[in-house]
Amino acid sequence: MDFLRFIVANRWIDQETYLRIRRTQNGGLQQFYSSGTTLGDLNDFTEIRPTPVGDILKQPDFSAACTSILRKARANDLADLLGRWYEWHLSNQEPISTYSMESEFTKRLYERQLEKRAVGHYLAEHDGASSIVHDGDCVIIPEGTSSFYAALSIVALRSNLTIVTSNLGVVREFSENSALSEKALSLRALGGEVNRASLANHVGPVDEIFTGDPQVTVVVSSVEHFSPVVGPCAPDAASAGSRCNIIEAAIEKEVRRIVFICDYTKLCKEPPSVQIITKWPKKFVGYPGRVDIVTCPPPALREAFVESGDAALMCHRYGTRIPTNGRDWREYETIARELYELAEDTGNVEFHEAFELVESEVDLATT
């Protein structure tokens, strides 16, 4: 959300002032249009570049408007108001950057955003001290939009995290939102071949990542699909190879948690993608850490949970039917049940469902 839209959405500005700012912001472009010249005639693009809203509000002609906005926002000055804008994006895990609509990353960025945020919250806040991500952790986060929201959530909700990432979207958010970058201890960007469509660096050997200080404690990987039979799958061979390198190194170094995250649409019996990230579940036999699968169930099932108001029923729902009231979540339920049973059988795998954001999450982890 841009700065002016943030001010408008909070009702700190009237419509007349908003339109006046927009006209001033694009004043150079209006003059350029009236002149009859074309872009090819220009060497200096200053006159067609929009003026930043903050610069407009500093102009003498907008002194009264700026004072009114600051009074309504109860802000000390424009710097204070700008800080509110940064903090709002941090608190709501909302992207502050603008991404090209041509990229696959952007197309997926706002698909099932609530579910992705719920999964991210679950990683950081579930059951306090027993959360998957702890204060002070060093967390590896590869590419993907679910991983993107996981990064925003854990940084917002935890303290002193070191984020190691090949997700260029996460790197952009850190560079453009000071509230996000200041909340984390540090950000490390992984090198590799850049994939413009997925905003990812596909990394090769990763041994050096796991030998730095602080040591990696958690790996969080989104998936294209997750099947109880073949396990986690990636969208393409490059992504599968990159994530496989990270997962195998994490197993070798015995990191505390390896986490696969996805929303309910990614769970399936037979994934159309055959780009398997790692052998499942054989690869994790003997691994001393925990392997977590975290998803967010379909809206109908989440609604039923809210209606039931019975956390105990939800925690044991695999042995108890929840009233459906005509809604159908059987396909998801079948796969979730298989993952739940697999988790019970393997001993070091846990299956979790994040039903809502922090306030009403319920742990369905096997113990």
N, C-alpha and C positions, 0 to 999 in steps of 0.2 A: 504494500500500500504506500503510495507516494505521500510526501509530507503534507501537501495541501489537502489531499483526500482525507488524511488522518484528522486534520483540523476540522474539515466539514463534517465528517462522521461523528465527531464529538460535539457538534452543534456550538462550536466556539466562534463561528463566523456566519454572517447573514448572506443571503444569496447575491445581493447587489455587490457586496465587497468581493465575494468569490469570483463573480464574472469580471469585475474590474481587474482583479489580479491576473486572471487568465488572459484578458486582453493585453495587459502590460507585458505579461510573460512572453507572448507571441507577437509583440508590437513590431519587431524587426521583420518578421516574416510577412506581416501585413503590408509593410512599406515595400518590401521586395516584390510582393505579388503585384502591387499597384504600379511598379516601375516598368513592368514588361520585360525585365531581364530573365534569363534562365540560369539554372545551376551551373551550366558550362561557362557562363560569363564571369563567374566569381573565382577569385584567388583567395580571398579572405572570407571565411564562413561565419565570422562573428555576428554579422547582421541577421542571419537566419537561425542562429543558435538560441534556444529558449533561455530566458533569464531565470536563474534559481529563485524559488519562492522566498527563501530567506533574504536574498539580496533585495528583492522588491520590498519586503516589509521593513527594511532598513532605510528606504528612501524617505525623504521628508514628506512627500505627498501621501505616504501611507502611515505616517506617525500615529494618527488617531486610530486607524484600523488595527495597527499592531498593538497599541495600548489596550484596545477593547478585547482583542484575542487573548492577550496575556492575562487580563483581568478575569475573563470567563474561565480560562484554563487554570487560574491560580498559579501561574508560572512567574518566576522572578524575571526572566529575560528570555530571548530567543534560544540561547544555549540550553537553558533549562527545558524549554519546550521541545527542542530537538532531542534532548536526552529522554524525554517522555516517549517520543516516537520510537527511539531505539528500544527502550524498555518494553513497550507494548509488543513489538515483534518478538522479543525474547520471551516474554511471559506467555504469549499465545502460539509460540512456535510457528510463526507466519513468516514466509520468505520476505526479505526486505529488497532483494535484488529483482531485476526484471530479466527474464530469460527468453531467448528466441523461440518463437512458436514453431520453427522448423524442426527443432530437435525432439527426439523421442522422450528425452528427460522432461521437457516442459509439458508435453502432452499427458504425461503420467503424474506430473507434480501435484495436481489438484484432484486427481481421481481417488476417491475413498480417503480423503485427507483426514477425516475424523478417525477412521480406523487406524491409519498409520500413526497419528498422534497418540491414540490410546495405547498402542503397542509401545511407543517410545516412553510414555509415562510409566507403563508397567515395568520397564527395565530399570527405571530410576527410583520409583517411589513405592513399589509394591511392598507392603508390610515392613516399612521402615528399614531397620538394620539388616533384614534378610533380603533386601532387594538384590537384583542381579548385578547392577552396577553400584559400587560404593564410592564415597568421597575419596579422592586421591588416586583413583584407578587410572591406568593407562589403557585406552581403548582403541582398538583398530576398527575402522569403519570403511569398508570398500564402497563401490559405486552402487547406485540404485536410489529410487525416491523413498522407499521405506527406510533405508539406511540414512538418507538425508534427514528425515523427520526424527529418527532415533537420535542422531547427533544433536539436533536442536533441543530435543527434550532432555537428554541426560545432562547437557551443559546447563540448561535452565534450572534443572531440579537438583543437581548435585554440585559439589564444590571441588575445586582444585583438580579438575580432570586434565589429563593429557590426551589429546585426540590425534591419532595417526590415521591419515586418510588418503585414499586415491579418488575420493569423490570431489570433483571440481566445484560442484554446487556448494558443498560445505565450505570449501576454501573461499568462495566468493562471499558467502554470508559472513564469514569471519572477517574478511577484509572490509566489508561495507557496513557492518553493524558493530560499533564499539562496545555496546552492552554485552554482546555475545562473546567477543574476543577477550574482554576484560574479566568475564566470569570464569573462563577456563584458565588453567595454569599455562598451557601452551598448545599450539597446533603444529603438527608436522605433516607436510605434504609428501606423499610417496611419488617418486619419479616413475616414468614409464611412457609408453606410447599413448598419446592422447586420442580418445574416441570422442569426436565432437557430438555425435548423436546422444550418447549416454552421459556426457560430461564426466568421463572417467579417464584415469591413467591406468592402463593395464600393466601391472607390475610383473617383473620377472622374479629372479631369486630374492628372497626376503630375509635371509639369515641375519643381515645387519640390523633389521628392524627389531628383532627379538634379543639383541645383545646390548641395546642402548640403556640409558638410565633416564627416567625410571623404566623398569621392566614391564613388558606388556602383561596385563592381568586379565583382560577380556577381549574377545573378538566378536563383533556383531556383524553378521552377514545377511543381507536380504537375499531372497531367492525369486526366480521366475516361476517356479512351481515346487511343491513339496509333496512327495508321495510316500506313504508308509512302506512301500516296496523298494523303490529306487532311491529315496531320500531327496536331498536338495539338488535342484537343477538351476542352471544359469541360462540367460537368454541366447548366448552365443559361445563359440569355442574360446574366444579371447577372454571373456569374463570368467568362464569356467576354469581356464588355466590360471588366471590371476588369483581367483578365490581359493582354488585348490592349493596353490603355493602357500597362501596364508594359513589355511586350515591345517595343512600337514606340518608346517613349522610350529604352529600353536600346539599341536599334539606332542611334537618332539620336545618342545620347551615346557610342556606341562603347565600351560596357563590355567588360571582358575576356572574360567567359564568360556565356552564356545557357544554362541547363540545364533540360531537361525530365526529370522523374523519374516512375517508375511501377513497380509490380510486374508480373509476367508476365501476370496476368489482364487488364491494360489494353491490351496489344498486340492489334490486330485488323486484319483486312483491310478490313472495311466497318463502321465504328463506328455503333452505334445512335444515338448522340448526333450531331447535326449542328451543335452549337454550336462552330464552329471558332474557335480562339483567334487564329490568324494564317495568312496565305497561306503554304502550304508546298510546296516549299522556296523559292519565288520571293522571299519577303520577305527572305531572308538572302543573296541574291546581292549580292556586293560588300561585305558586312559584314566588317570586318577582324578581328573577334574570333572566338571559337570557340563553336559551338553543340553542346552535348552532350546525348545521349539516354542516360540511365542506367536500367537495369532490373535486376531479379533474376530469374533463370530459374526454371522449375518445379522442385519438389523432386526429381523423378525425375532430371532432368538434373544437378542439384547432387550428388545421390548418386553418379551415374556418374562425375562429376569426382573425387570423393573416392576412389572405388574405383580409378580409373585411376592416380592419384598422379603423373600426367604433365602438368606445367604446360605444357610445350612443345606437347604434343598439343592441350591445351585452347586455347592461344593461336592455333592454326592449324586449329581444328576445322571451319571452313567448307570446308576442302579435304580433311578426313579424317573418316570416320565413327567415332564413339565407340561402343563396344559397348553395346547397349541392355539386354541381359539381360532381354528381354521387356517393358521399359518403353517407353512411347510419349510422345514430346514433339514429334511431327511438325508439329502446328499452330503451336506456338511457334517451332519451328526455321524454318519457311517464312517467317514474318514477320521473325524476327531476321535471316535471310539477306538479305532485301530491304533492311532497314535498314543492314546492313553494306555491301552493294553501293552503296546510295545515298550512304553516308558516303564511300566511296572515290571516287565520281564527283563529288561536290560540292566536296571539298577543304577546306571549313571546318566540316564536320559530323563529329562523332565518335560512334560507337556503343559503349557500354560495358555489360558484364555483371558485376554483383557476385555472385560465387558464394557467398561466405560472409561472416562478419564479418571484421574487420581481419586476423586471423591468416592467412587462406588466400585472400585475394582475388587474382584474376588479371585483368590488364588485357586487354581485347579491343578496345582503341581502335585505330582506323585512324590511320595516320600519313602 
